[in-house]
Amino acid sequence: MADRREPAADASPIALAAEIDARLRALPDQNTPDRRAIRREYSRMLRNADPSLILDVARELYNRYDQQGIARELILYHKKAFRCLGETEIEEFGRGINSWWTVDGFARDLAGRAWREGQVPDALIHRWAHSPDRWWRRAALVSTVPLNVKAEGGTGDVPRTLEVCRILAADHDDMVAKALSWALRELVRYDAGAVRAFLAEHEHALAARVKREVTNKLTTGLKNPHKREAGGA
């Protein structure tokens, strides 16, 4: 597909967001590859745009059209816009997270990567870990995933990952326990010994799921050795 023309200097984020939303909704099949093809087209078209325009288009898509995934990706794939993300912007794009898929997209695409790059402080992630809202607690744990997944730019960060895991070790909410298991399993490849020590230290507090899945990962390399392995949590 040929690139569309680049936007004028005074391009309206409202108009651009409306156009993107209309293109997305017109797709005969609402599958991820087709939606991403449209996002990539606009990322190319907007590659030289001012970061503030990208953020404003993303805000419109997020708040007006509920196109959260596309909004996040527009920011993620515009390096200068992503570098503009700080604590205020990260929490702005986290408003309304209320399911595992909205949490995980937010934490993996934006929050975890911004944390890894030093754009938001540890204290922000720890505040989420202490939240009364299960989804923010899950977000804190899933934000450790980009620290440790090579395909997402992670190089392994044992101390910061375990610090968040310790805060939530005794949390038995299923959505949080699943994320805790995921965070620890991603850490196994970098420091299996530290993960074993964490399991031993928190044995009496951890949910059974966490102990089972992480032990399986340590001993067999799989979360559920008797089932087809699936990513995430």
C-alpha positions as CSV (number, residue, x, y, z in Angstrom):
1,M,0.0,0.0,0.0
2,A,1.4,3.4,-1.0
3,D,2.1,5.9,1.7
4,R,-0.5,8.7,2.0
5,R,0.8,12.3,1.9
6,E,2.3,13.7,5.1
7,P,0.0,16.0,7.1
8,A,0.2,19.7,6.8
9,A,2.0,21.6,9.6
10,D,-1.4,22.7,11.0
11,A,-3.1,19.2,10.6
12,S,-5.8,18.8,13.2
13,P,-5.5,15.9,15.6
14,I,-9.3,15.8,15.8
15,A,-9.6,15.3,12.0
16,L,-6.7,12.8,11.9
17,A,-8.2,10.7,14.7
18,A,-11.6,10.8,13.1
19,E,-10.1,9.7,9.8
20,I,-8.1,6.8,11.4
21,D,-11.2,5.7,13.3
22,A,-13.4,5.7,10.2
23,R,-10.8,3.7,8.3
24,L,-10.6,1.1,11.1
25,R,-14.4,0.8,11.4
26,A,-14.8,0.4,7.7
27,L,-12.6,-2.8,7.7
28,P,-14.8,-5.7,6.6
29,D,-12.9,-8.0,9.0
30,Q,-11.8,-6.5,12.3
31,N,-8.7,-8.6,12.7
32,T,-5.4,-7.5,14.2
33,P,-3.3,-7.7,11.0
34,D,-5.7,-5.5,9.0
35,R,-6.0,-3.0,11.8
36,R,-2.2,-2.9,12.2
37,A,-1.7,-2.3,8.5
38,I,-3.8,0.9,8.8
39,R,-1.8,1.9,11.9
40,R,1.5,1.3,10.1
41,E,0.3,3.4,7.2
42,Y,-0.4,6.4,9.5
43,S,2.8,5.8,11.4
44,R,4.7,6.2,8.1
45,M,2.6,9.2,7.1
46,L,3.3,10.8,10.5
47,R,6.9,9.8,11.0
48,N,8.2,13.4,10.8
49,A,5.3,14.9,12.7
50,D,5.8,16.8,15.9
51,P,5.5,14.6,19.0
52,S,2.7,16.8,20.4
53,L,0.6,16.0,17.3
54,I,1.1,12.2,17.8
55,L,0.1,12.5,21.5
56,D,-3.0,14.6,20.7
57,V,-4.1,12.1,17.9
58,A,-3.6,9.3,20.4
59,R,-5.6,11.1,23.0
60,E,-8.5,11.6,20.6
61,L,-8.4,7.9,19.5
62,Y,-8.2,6.8,23.2
63,N,-10.8,9.1,24.7
64,R,-13.3,9.8,21.9
65,Y,-13.2,6.6,19.9
66,D,-12.1,3.9,22.3
67,Q,-9.3,2.9,20.0
68,Q,-6.9,2.2,22.8
69,G,-4.6,-0.3,21.1
70,I,-4.1,1.8,18.0
71,A,-3.5,4.9,20.1
72,R,-0.8,3.2,22.1
73,E,0.9,1.9,19.0
74,L,1.0,5.3,17.3
75,I,3.0,6.5,20.3
76,L,5.1,3.4,20.6
77,Y,6.3,3.5,17.0
78,H,7.0,7.3,17.0
79,K,10.3,7.5,19.0
80,K,10.1,11.2,19.7
81,A,6.5,11.0,20.9
82,F,7.3,8.0,23.1
83,R,10.2,9.9,24.7
84,C,7.8,12.6,25.7
85,L,5.9,10.2,28.0
86,G,6.3,10.9,31.7
87,E,4.4,10.1,34.8
88,T,1.4,12.3,33.9
89,E,1.1,11.0,30.3
90,I,1.5,7.4,31.3
91,E,-1.3,7.6,33.9
92,E,-3.4,9.5,31.4
93,F,-3.2,6.6,28.9
94,G,-3.9,4.2,31.7
95,R,-7.3,5.7,32.7
96,G,-10.1,3.2,32.3
97,I,-8.1,0.0,32.3
98,N,-10.6,-2.5,33.4
99,S,-9.7,-5.9,31.9
100,W,-6.7,-8.1,31.4
101,W,-6.3,-7.1,27.8
102,T,-6.5,-3.4,28.4
103,V,-4.1,-3.7,31.3
104,D,-1.6,-5.8,29.5
105,G,-1.6,-3.7,26.4
106,F,-1.1,-0.5,28.4
107,A,1.6,-2.0,30.6
108,R,3.6,-3.8,27.9
109,D,3.3,-1.0,25.2
110,L,3.7,2.1,27.3
111,A,4.2,1.8,31.1
112,G,6.8,-0.9,31.3
113,R,8.9,0.4,28.4
114,A,8.8,4.0,29.8
115,W,9.8,2.6,33.2
116,R,12.6,0.6,31.7
117,E,13.9,3.7,29.9
118,G,13.8,5.8,33.1
119,Q,11.0,8.0,32.0
120,V,8.9,7.2,35.0
121,P,10.2,6.4,38.5
122,D,10.0,3.1,40.5
123,A,7.8,4.9,42.9
124,L,5.0,5.1,40.3
125,I,5.0,1.4,39.7
126,H,5.1,0.7,43.5
127,R,2.1,3.0,44.0
128,W,0.1,1.0,41.5
129,A,1.2,-2.2,43.3
130,H,-0.4,-0.8,46.5
131,S,-3.6,0.3,44.7
132,P,-7.0,-1.0,46.0
133,D,-7.8,-1.5,42.3
134,R,-7.0,-5.0,41.1
135,W,-6.2,-3.7,37.5
136,W,-3.6,-1.2,38.6
137,R,-2.0,-3.9,40.8
138,R,-1.9,-6.2,37.7
139,A,-0.5,-3.3,35.7
140,A,2.4,-3.0,38.1
141,L,3.4,-6.6,37.6
142,V,2.9,-6.7,33.9
143,S,5.0,-3.5,33.6
144,T,8.0,-5.8,34.7
145,V,7.5,-7.9,31.5
146,P,9.2,-5.4,29.1
147,L,12.2,-5.4,31.5
148,N,12.8,-9.0,30.9
149,V,11.5,-10.0,27.4
150,K,14.2,-9.7,24.8
151,A,11.7,-9.2,22.0
152,E,10.4,-6.1,23.7
153,G,13.9,-4.7,24.3
154,G,14.4,-6.1,27.8
155,T,17.8,-7.2,29.0
156,G,16.8,-8.5,32.4
157,D,16.2,-6.6,35.6
158,V,16.1,-8.8,38.6
159,P,16.0,-6.2,41.4
160,R,13.2,-4.1,40.0
161,T,11.1,-7.1,39.1
162,L,11.4,-8.8,42.4
163,E,10.7,-5.5,44.3
164,V,7.3,-5.3,42.7
165,C,6.7,-9.1,43.1
166,R,7.4,-8.8,46.9
167,I,4.8,-6.1,47.3
168,L,2.2,-8.4,45.7
169,A,3.4,-11.8,46.9
170,A,0.4,-12.4,49.2
171,D,-2.2,-11.0,46.7
172,H,-4.6,-13.9,45.8
173,D,-6.8,-12.0,43.4
174,D,-6.7,-14.3,40.4
175,M,-5.9,-11.5,37.9
176,V,-3.0,-10.4,40.1
177,A,-1.8,-13.9,40.9
178,K,-1.7,-14.8,37.2
179,A,0.4,-11.6,36.5
180,L,2.7,-12.5,39.4
181,S,3.3,-15.9,37.9
182,W,4.0,-14.3,34.5
183,A,6.5,-11.8,36.0
184,L,8.4,-14.5,37.8
185,R,8.4,-16.9,34.8
186,E,9.9,-14.2,32.5
187,L,12.7,-13.7,35.1
188,V,13.7,-17.4,35.1
189,R,15.9,-17.1,32.0
190,Y,17.9,-14.3,33.7
191,D,18.3,-15.6,37.3
192,A,16.6,-18.9,38.1
193,G,18.3,-18.9,41.5
194,A,16.7,-15.6,42.5
195,V,13.3,-16.9,41.5
196,R,13.8,-20.1,43.5
197,A,14.8,-18.0,46.5
198,F,11.7,-15.8,46.1
199,L,9.5,-18.9,46.0
200,A,11.1,-20.2,49.2
201,E,11.0,-16.9,51.0
202,H,7.3,-16.4,50.2
203,E,6.1,-20.0,50.2
204,H,3.4,-19.5,52.8
205,A,2.0,-16.3,51.2
206,L,1.9,-17.1,47.5
207,A,-1.2,-18.3,45.7
208,A,-1.1,-22.0,44.7
209,R,-1.2,-21.1,41.0
210,V,2.0,-19.0,41.4
211,K,3.9,-21.7,43.1
212,R,2.8,-24.4,40.7
213,E,3.3,-22.5,37.4
214,V,6.7,-21.0,38.4
215,T,8.0,-24.3,39.8
216,N,6.9,-25.9,36.5
217,K,8.8,-23.2,34.6
218,L,11.9,-23.8,36.7
219,T,11.9,-27.6,36.4
220,T,10.5,-28.2,32.9
221,G,10.8,-24.8,31.1
222,L,7.0,-24.7,30.7
223,K,4.2,-23.1,32.7
224,N,1.9,-26.1,32.2
225,P,4.0,-29.1,31.0
226,H,1.0,-31.2,30.3
227,K,-0.7,-28.6,28.1
228,R,0.2,-26.7,25.0
229,E,2.3,-23.7,26.2
230,A,0.8,-20.3,25.9
231,G,2.4,-16.9,26.4
232,G,1.3,-14.3,29.0
233,A,-1.0,-14.8,31.9
